[in-house]
Amino acid sequence: MSTTFQLDTSTSRANPTPAPMKRLTVPAIRSRKQDGQTAEPIVMLTAYTARQAQLLDPHCDLLLVGDSLGQVIYGLPSSLPVTLDMMANHGAAVVRGSYHAVVLVDLPFGTYEASPEQAFASSSRLLKETGCAGVKLEGGEEMAATVSFLTRRGIPVMGHVGLTPQAVNVLGGYNARGRSEAEAAKIVSDARALAEAGAFAIVVEGVVEPIAVAVTEAVPCPVIGIGGSARCDGQVLVTEDMLGMFERVPRFVKRYEAIAEVISGAAERYAGEVRARTFPGIEQTYQPR
């Protein structure tokens, strides 16, 4: 058995705990696609905290510490201001809270694009400080040399094509990609370049469905869809989106729960009891013996 850190929910403390199973590996994820087919689709969600990871881990093959934490956790307008420090801190928390899923951490904007050497410095820091299994980066053919550089030096890489949020200023927004023949062809070409460079899996985001299917069929490694197609080799969503933490629901998101309403309702009841002086009650106070 391996040992990980699990949250003791009675104390809210993370303690070393024997893991009930061996953690999945990058090669295991890569091997799920054989001869162009993935019999069991790959399940991936984002996670940013140890407790969140603990709850998601038994159900997921991959946990992604996404740079979407900029908006979800920090209330930033985009992922562009996210720093390597943020990713390292949250990545370490997610690794401590999980024992089963492969944990990947996004390389934030500005920490890998300048050169393969810059990407290696950023990636190696994340692997050392978090214990994660690999990194994810955005970009297609222009990042192929970097993907090759990293994988040949022992750093597993997940690629990301289609709608790439870090390039939102160039793309002009978050609209679906691949509507023109030229753009569609480039997305498929980008995916091929990343796969040939050694990416063990590729996220395809926000593309018209035929392009998501074309990408899935074009590369030998698993393709994880988000706003893609059910015919991709797996799916990923931002957990807070699928749990209903925000009012806006992107087209590609299915809301599986309305957690924001649950939290707001609980806070409302608490506030009412505090103002009515009915909390704390006898059960929540220490009485003389």
N, C-alpha and C positions, 0 to 999 in steps of 0.2 A: 504493500500500500504506500502511496505517496502521502505527504503531509501538507496540508494547506491551512489557511486561517479561516475559521468560520465564526460568524457572529453568534454569541450566546444571547438569545433574545430576552433572557431574564435579567441580564446585566448590561446589554448593549456593548459588550466588549468582544474584541476579536482575539480568539485563542487558537494556538496550534491544535489541529484536530486531524486524526487519521481520516483520509478521504475514503469514501465507500467504493470508489472505483478509480481506475487509471484515467487520467485526463486524455481526451482526444488529442490527436497530433495533426500537424499540417499535412503530412503524407496521407494520413487516414482520410482527411477531407478531400484531398486531391484525387485519391483513388476511388471516391464515390462515383466518379464519372468514368465509365469504361466503354470504349468503342463508341463514343458520342452519346451514350445514354446514362442517365442517373436514375436508378431504380427507386431510391428513397430520396426525395427532395431534401435539400439542406436548409435547416432552420437557423436564422440569424436575427438577433435583435441588438439594439444599442443598450449599453449600461454605463453608468457614470459613478455609482457608489457601491460600497461593499454590500449593503443590505439589498439593493436592487439586484445586484449580481446573484446574491444568494437565492432570491426568489425566482429569477429567470433561468439560472444555470441548469436545473434538472430537465428543462424542456428544450434547450437550445444546443445546437452543434457548435455555433460560433457566437461569441459576444464581442461586439465592436464598441470600443471606447471612441465614439465619433467626435469630430470637431464640432458637430451640432450642439455639443454642450455649451458652446458660446451663446446660442440663443436659449437653449432649454434650461441651463443652470445659471448662467450669468446675466441673462437678459440683454445680450448684445444684439445689434441689428443684423449681424451676419456672422459667419465663421471666420472671417478674415482677421479679426483682432486676437484670435486664440493663440496662446503661447505654448511653447514646448513644456514649460513648467506646469501649466494647467494639465496638459495631456499626461505628463509623468505622474502627477499627483492622483488624478482620477484613474489612470491605468493601474497603478499599484493597488488602489482600493478595490477595483474590480477583480484583480487577480486574487487578492486576499479573500474575497467573498465567493469564490467559485472553485470547483474541483473537477468539473466534467468538461465544460466547453473550452474550445480553443479561444483564447483572448487575443484580439488584435487591437492595435492603437493607431489612430489616424496620425499621419504626419501633418502638422498644421501649416498653413500658408506661409511661405517665406523661409521654411526650414529645410527644403530639399531641392528646390528648382534650379538653384545656381549651378550645381555641379554634382556628379555622382559622389564626390568626396564629402560635400556638405550633407548629402542625403545619408551617407554612411555614418557620419558623426552624430546626426540627429537620431537615426535609427538605433545605433548601438547604445546610445544613452537611454533610449526608451526601453530596450530589452534589458539592460543592466538594472535600471531603477524600478522597473515595474514587474519583471518576470513574465512579460507577455511573450507570445509565441511568434509574433510577426507584426508587420506594419501594413497600412494601406496608404496608397498615394493616388492622386488624381492625375489624369493626362494620358495621352495615347502614344503615338509614334515618337513624339519628342521626349518621352520619358523612358523609352525602351532601353536605351543605353544605361540609364540609372538602375532600372529593374535588374538588368543583367549584372551590373556591378555589385549590387546588393546581394543577389541570390548566390553569386559565385563566392561571396565572402560570408555566407552562412546566415543571411537574414531573409526569411521568407517574406514575400511581398504579394499583397492582393492589389490588383489594379482597379481602376474606376474610370469608365467611359460614359459617353452620352452627356447628360446634364451634369456638369461638374461644378458644384456650388462655389468652389474657390475661384472659379473663373467667371463669376456672375457679372462682373463689370465688363468683361469682353463679350459675353453672351447677350448682355442687355436684359437679363431677367431670368426667371425660373420657368420659362415656357418649355413645352415638350420639344425635344430635338428629333431630327431625322425626317422632317417633313419634305425636304427637297432631296432629289436623287443624289446630289453631290454630298450633302451632309450625311445622308444614310450610308453612302459608300465609305465615307471617312470614318464613321463610327465602327463599322465592321473592320476596316483596315487597321484602325487603332487597336481594336481588341486582338486581332491576329498578331500585331507587332508585340503587344505585351505578353501574349501567350508564348510566342517564340523566344522572348527575352527571359522567360522563366517564371512568370507570375503563376502562382499555384491556383488562383481563382480570380475572377473579375466581376466587379459590380457594374451593372448596366442600369443607369438611372434615367427616368423621365424621357423615354423615347417612345415613339409610336410602336405598337405591338409587333408588327411584322419585322421591325429592325431588331427588337429584343430576341425574337425567334431566330433571325438570321445570325446574330452574334452567337447565340447559344449553339447553333449548328456549325458555326465556322471555326470554333476553337476546341481543343481537346480538354482544356481545364474547365472546372465548374463555373457557370455564370450565375450570379446572384442578382435577381431582379428587384428593383424598387421603382414602381411605376413602369413596369416592363410587360411581363406576360407570365401566366401560370405555367407556361411551357419552359421557362427557365429552369436551371438545375436546382434553384433554391430561391428563397425570398428573404428580404430584410426590411424592417421598418424601424423608425424612431419609436422607442417604447412609449414615450409620453404621448405621441400622436395616437397610437392604437389604443391607449388607455383613456383617451379623452381628457387630457390635462389642459388642452387649449381649445378655444372656441373655433378657431379655423381648422378645417379638416381638408387637407390636400386631396385632390381627386383620387390619387392612388392609395389612399389610406382607408382601411376599414376600421371603424371604431368598435372595439370589442368590449369596452366598459366606459362608464362615465365617472371616472375617479375624481375629477374636479368637483363634481356635484357632491360626492360623498365627503370629501374633505371640507368643502364649504359648509355643508350641513352639520358636520360634527363641530366645526368651529362656532357656528351659530348657536348650537345647543349649549356648548361650553360657555360662551359669552353670556347667554341668558341665565344660566345657573349661577355664574359668578355675580352678576348684577342683582340677582334675587337672593344672594347669600345662601343658596342651597348647596353650593359646592365650595369647599370640601364638606362632606358629610362625616358621620361618625366612622364610616368605613375607611375614610382617607386621612384620619387624624390620629395622633397618639394620645391616648387617655391615661390619666394617673392609674397606677396599679393599686 
